[in-house]
Amino acid sequence: MQAEYVELVLLEQSLANTDGMYRPFSDRLGDVAEKTGGSVLFDVRVENDIRIQRMAAIGFGVDGTVAIMMDKNEQLISAPINGDNAALVAELTAWTSLPMAEQVCVSYGRVAAKLLAELRKSGRPDLVNHACQ
């Protein structure tokens, strides 16, 4: 499977939801990566955003990269990441690979906010902060 199947796995997860309880974001993210043949590149909290609380990326080698965001209602949203944003993905991936003691000393918030802003420019209506328009 490839990046284009991420939406199908997210739909499957939403249909499997019982009683409004969701599995943790990292578990859901790992499930998507496993079922689509990708690998998790990063998984970070998004601070100070009124809509999105977590963001991650799944890489598919030459087939691209897909962002997975969790909104404040714990709904998952996916969006392809174009090559223009590869440096942002690389920076967040590098931060994730740092030892915990170093992560504490290095902030990733600016990079995460910039990547989210770039994804919003892609025209996805489900990513737009309506209160900021």
TORSELUM-82302 format. One record per residue (C-alpha): z negated, y, x negated; residue in three letters; residue number from 1. Coordinates in steps of 0.1 Angstrom, whole numbers. Layout:
BEGIN
<up = Z | north = Y | east = X | aa = ALA | i = NUM> $
...
***
This chain:
BEGIN
<up = 0 | north = 0 | east = 0 | aa = MET | i = 1> $
<up = 5 | north = 36 | east = -10 | aa = GLN | i = 2> $
<up = -6 | north = 71 | east = -3 | aa = ALA | i = 3> $
<up = 13 | north = 72 | east = 30 | aa = GLU | i = 4> $
<up = -11 | north = 46 | east = 45 | aa = TYR | i = 5> $
<up = -42 | north = 67 | east = 40 | aa = VAL | i = 6> $
<up = -39 | north = 81 | east = 75 | aa = GLU | i = 7> $
<up = -37 | north = 46 | east = 90 | aa = LEU | i = 8> $
<up = -69 | north = 35 | east = 72 | aa = VAL | i = 9> $
<up = -87 | north = 67 | east = 84 | aa = LEU | i = 10> $
<up = -76 | north = 59 | east = 120 | aa = LEU | i = 11> $
<up = -88 | north = 23 | east = 116 | aa = GLU | i = 12> $
<up = -122 | north = 36 | east = 104 | aa = GLN | i = 13> $
<up = -124 | north = 60 | east = 134 | aa = SER | i = 14> $
<up = -117 | north = 32 | east = 158 | aa = LEU | i = 15> $
<up = -143 | north = 10 | east = 142 | aa = ALA | i = 16> $
<up = -170 | north = 37 | east = 146 | aa = ASN | i = 17> $
<up = -198 | north = 26 | east = 169 | aa = THR | i = 18> $
<up = -223 | north = 48 | east = 187 | aa = ASP | i = 19> $
<up = -212 | north = 79 | east = 167 | aa = GLY | i = 20> $
<up = -227 | north = 65 | east = 135 | aa = MET | i = 21> $
<up = -206 | north = 67 | east = 104 | aa = TYR | i = 22> $
<up = -209 | north = 49 | east = 71 | aa = ARG | i = 23> $
<up = -216 | north = 71 | east = 41 | aa = PRO | i = 24> $
<up = -187 | north = 92 | east = 28 | aa = PHE | i = 25> $
<up = -186 | north = 73 | east = -5 | aa = SER | i = 26> $
<up = -184 | north = 40 | east = 13 | aa = ASP | i = 27> $
<up = -156 | north = 52 | east = 36 | aa = ARG | i = 28> $
<up = -138 | north = 67 | east = 6 | aa = LEU | i = 29> $
<up = -140 | north = 34 | east = -13 | aa = GLY | i = 30> $
<up = -127 | north = 15 | east = 17 | aa = ASP | i = 31> $
<up = -96 | north = 38 | east = 19 | aa = VAL | i = 32> $
<up = -90 | north = 34 | east = -19 | aa = ALA | i = 33> $
<up = -93 | north = -4 | east = -17 | aa = GLU | i = 34> $
<up = -71 | north = -8 | east = 13 | aa = LYS | i = 35> $
<up = -43 | north = 15 | east = 0 | aa = THR | i = 36> $
<up = -43 | north = 3 | east = -36 | aa = GLY | i = 37> $
<up = -55 | north = 36 | east = -50 | aa = GLY | i = 38> $
<up = -85 | north = 46 | east = -71 | aa = SER | i = 39> $
<up = -111 | north = 73 | east = -65 | aa = VAL | i = 40> $
<up = -106 | north = 101 | east = -89 | aa = LEU | i = 41> $
<up = -135 | north = 124 | east = -78 | aa = PHE | i = 42> $
<up = -160 | north = 128 | east = -50 | aa = ASP | i = 43> $
<up = -178 | north = 162 | east = -47 | aa = VAL | i = 44> $
<up = -198 | north = 183 | east = -23 | aa = ARG | i = 45> $
<up = -182 | north = 215 | east = -11 | aa = VAL | i = 46> $
<up = -207 | north = 243 | east = -10 | aa = GLU | i = 47> $
<up = -205 | north = 274 | east = 12 | aa = ASN | i = 48> $
<up = -176 | north = 263 | east = 34 | aa = ASP | i = 49> $
<up = -180 | north = 265 | east = 71 | aa = ILE | i = 50> $
<up = -157 | north = 236 | east = 79 | aa = ARG | i = 51> $
<up = -157 | north = 211 | east = 50 | aa = ILE | i = 52> $
<up = -188 | north = 195 | east = 34 | aa = GLN | i = 53> $
<up = -173 | north = 169 | east = 10 | aa = ARG | i = 54> $
<up = -140 | north = 165 | east = -8 | aa = MET | i = 55> $
<up = -125 | north = 136 | east = -28 | aa = ALA | i = 56> $
<up = -92 | north = 125 | east = -42 | aa = ALA | i = 57> $
<up = -76 | north = 91 | east = -44 | aa = ILE | i = 58> $
<up = -49 | north = 86 | east = -70 | aa = GLY | i = 59> $
<up = -19 | north = 63 | east = -67 | aa = PHE | i = 60> $
<up = -4 | north = 66 | east = -101 | aa = GLY | i = 61> $
<up = 32 | north = 77 | east = -99 | aa = VAL | i = 62> $
<up = 30 | north = 77 | east = -61 | aa = ASP | i = 63> $
<up = 8 | north = 107 | east = -60 | aa = GLY | i = 64> $
<up = -27 | north = 118 | east = -50 | aa = THR | i = 65> $
<up = -43 | north = 123 | east = -17 | aa = VAL | i = 66> $
<up = -73 | north = 145 | east = -9 | aa = ALA | i = 67> $
<up = -99 | north = 132 | east = 16 | aa = ILE | i = 68> $
<up = -122 | north = 158 | east = 31 | aa = MET | i = 69> $
<up = -152 | north = 153 | east = 54 | aa = MET | i = 70> $
<up = -159 | north = 181 | east = 79 | aa = ASP | i = 71> $
<up = -193 | north = 191 | east = 92 | aa = LYS | i = 72> $
<up = -189 | north = 166 | east = 121 | aa = ASN | i = 73> $
<up = -183 | north = 138 | east = 95 | aa = GLU | i = 74> $
<up = -146 | north = 134 | east = 106 | aa = GLN | i = 75> $
<up = -123 | north = 126 | east = 77 | aa = LEU | i = 76> $
<up = -91 | north = 146 | east = 70 | aa = ILE | i = 77> $
<up = -65 | north = 137 | east = 45 | aa = SER | i = 78> $
<up = -38 | north = 158 | east = 28 | aa = ALA | i = 79> $
<up = -14 | north = 151 | east = -1 | aa = PRO | i = 80> $
<up = -21 | north = 170 | east = -33 | aa = ILE | i = 81> $
<up = 11 | north = 183 | east = -49 | aa = ASN | i = 82> $
<up = 18 | north = 184 | east = -86 | aa = GLY | i = 83> $
<up = 10 | north = 221 | east = -88 | aa = ASP | i = 84> $
<up = -27 | north = 213 | east = -82 | aa = ASN | i = 85> $
<up = -28 | north = 185 | east = -108 | aa = ALA | i = 86> $
<up = -49 | north = 206 | east = -132 | aa = ALA | i = 87> $
<up = -75 | north = 212 | east = -105 | aa = LEU | i = 88> $
<up = -77 | north = 175 | east = -98 | aa = VAL | i = 89> $
<up = -79 | north = 167 | east = -135 | aa = ALA | i = 90> $
<up = -108 | north = 192 | east = -139 | aa = GLU | i = 91> $
<up = -128 | north = 177 | east = -110 | aa = LEU | i = 92> $
<up = -121 | north = 142 | east = -122 | aa = THR | i = 93> $
<up = -133 | north = 151 | east = -157 | aa = ALA | i = 94> $
<up = -165 | north = 166 | east = -142 | aa = TRP | i = 95> $
<up = -171 | north = 134 | east = -123 | aa = THR | i = 96> $
<up = -169 | north = 113 | east = -155 | aa = SER | i = 97> $
<up = -195 | north = 134 | east = -173 | aa = LEU | i = 98> $
<up = -230 | north = 119 | east = -177 | aa = PRO | i = 99> $
<up = -254 | north = 132 | east = -151 | aa = MET | i = 100> $
<up = -273 | north = 153 | east = -176 | aa = ALA | i = 101> $
<up = -241 | north = 172 | east = -184 | aa = GLU | i = 102> $
<up = -230 | north = 175 | east = -148 | aa = GLN | i = 103> $
<up = -261 | north = 195 | east = -141 | aa = VAL | i = 104> $
<up = -251 | north = 220 | east = -167 | aa = CYS | i = 105> $
<up = -215 | north = 224 | east = -156 | aa = VAL | i = 106> $
<up = -205 | north = 238 | east = -122 | aa = SER | i = 107> $
<up = -175 | north = 224 | east = -104 | aa = TYR | i = 108> $
<up = -179 | north = 246 | east = -73 | aa = GLY | i = 109> $
<up = -152 | north = 272 | east = -82 | aa = ARG | i = 110> $
<up = -126 | north = 245 | east = -89 | aa = VAL | i = 111> $
<up = -134 | north = 226 | east = -57 | aa = ALA | i = 112> $
<up = -131 | north = 258 | east = -37 | aa = ALA | i = 113> $
<up = -98 | north = 267 | east = -53 | aa = LYS | i = 114> $
<up = -84 | north = 232 | east = -46 | aa = LEU | i = 115> $
<up = -95 | north = 234 | east = -10 | aa = LEU | i = 116> $
<up = -79 | north = 268 | east = -7 | aa = ALA | i = 117> $
<up = -46 | north = 254 | east = -21 | aa = GLU | i = 118> $
<up = -48 | north = 225 | east = 4 | aa = LEU | i = 119> $
<up = -53 | north = 250 | east = 32 | aa = ARG | i = 120> $
<up = -22 | north = 269 | east = 21 | aa = LYS | i = 121> $
<up = -2 | north = 237 | east = 28 | aa = SER | i = 122> $
<up = -3 | north = 245 | east = 65 | aa = GLY | i = 123> $
<up = -25 | north = 217 | east = 77 | aa = ARG | i = 124> $
<up = -41 | north = 232 | east = 109 | aa = PRO | i = 125> $
<up = -70 | north = 208 | east = 107 | aa = ASP | i = 126> $
<up = -81 | north = 223 | east = 73 | aa = LEU | i = 127> $
<up = -80 | north = 259 | east = 83 | aa = VAL | i = 128> $
<up = -113 | north = 279 | east = 86 | aa = ASN | i = 129> $
<up = -106 | north = 296 | east = 119 | aa = HIS | i = 130> $
<up = -135 | north = 319 | east = 114 | aa = ALA | i = 131> $
<up = -119 | north = 333 | east = 83 | aa = CYS | i = 132> $
<up = -86 | north = 342 | east = 98 | aa = GLN | i = 133> $
***
